[in-house]
Amino acid sequence: MRVDVHAHLWSEGYLRLLESYGREDTATQRGMGAGDSPEDLDARFTMNDIAGIEHQILSVSPQTPCFPERERAVHAARLANDLYAQVVAQWPTRFSAFAALPLPHMDAALEELTRALDELGLAGVGLTTSVLGRSLGDPAFIPLFEELDRRQAVLSLHPAGRDAGSPLIAANRMRWMVGAPMEDTVCAMHLMLEGIPRRFPRIRIVHAHLGGALPMLLPRADEHVPWEAPGLAEMPTVAARRMYYDTVAHGHRPAVRAAADSYGADRLVFGTDFPYQSGPQLVGAVACVTDALAPREAEAVLTAGAMLLPAGKVRSPLPPGHAVSAPRRIA
């Protein structure tokens, strides 16, 4: 089954809640066809059928429920996860979902993790590459990694849209074209420098956008370890292969080939970044993989996301061109 591990869906109710809590960047999630209305879902399923994409794993990132106020973070996380549980229950052959967590509040995050995975049956956890400016490599997040490792869970990582902490990016209109892949790169490198993939090998960590610039930087990082990170237990070229990377490359086949050469094609999983790639771009996202890799490798990448689905997940797709009945609208 061809599984898209990088896809989004936001309800208007969820976005309004975030705005009421002070988020000012929700406009880029509206009007893109990633809502929960019957019209949006019908159009999405039709596009996926044309592209040959049978299943998508949803995430709310970058609009994650991370707020300094614990009550707000918990309320938003529960709303997001309840939304996803209902969508997945209604369309089990079409969707799975990654849970949102109310970070940086660790006790609340662990409680919501238990609810989302054990009660709601979500596929794993979706986080942004930083949390309110704090790196995921911060020791404060170790309890979360410990629990994810105990559960052998999936951890999907997505840029936070915070300009990689750089005023040069923020002031020069590069938040998503440059800032986002830089956030991917910095997050992956910091996790490796903190030894997270080695210490918690049972977590299936999935980075967005091929890991940003990481494929080009791994040998350089190895050479710099002795004087920038002396005592590191595992070289970046080794640690990188403990993690996974989605194929969102916006049609750039050389980038997919570079990632396959750097990590191994077995570390790649198919992703589209729906709705930011939709229509013909969804077809192009598949073609980007099939054109960049040998046929057997390409098909393995396109179907690798199935390993991230919850045990017992219904895996037989709906027939192409099926009629979409109006789902119950979720506020």
Secondary structure, DSSP 4 states (H G I P E B T S, - for coil): --EEEEEE---HHHHHHHHHTT---GGGGSSSS-SSSHHHHHHHHHHHHHHT--EEEEE-TTS----SSHHHHHHHHHHHHHHHHHHHHHSTTTEEEEEP--TT-HHHHHHHHHIIIIIS---EEEEESEETTEETTSGGGHHHHHHHHHHT-EEEEE--SSGGG-HHHHTTT-IIIIIHHHHHHHHHHHHHHTTHHHHSTTSEEEESGGGTTHHHHHHHHHHHHHHHSTT-SS-HHHHGGGSEEE---TT-HHHHHHHHHHH-GGGEE----BTSS-THHHHHHHHHHHHHS-HHHHHHHHHGGGGGSPTT---PPPPTT---PPPPP--
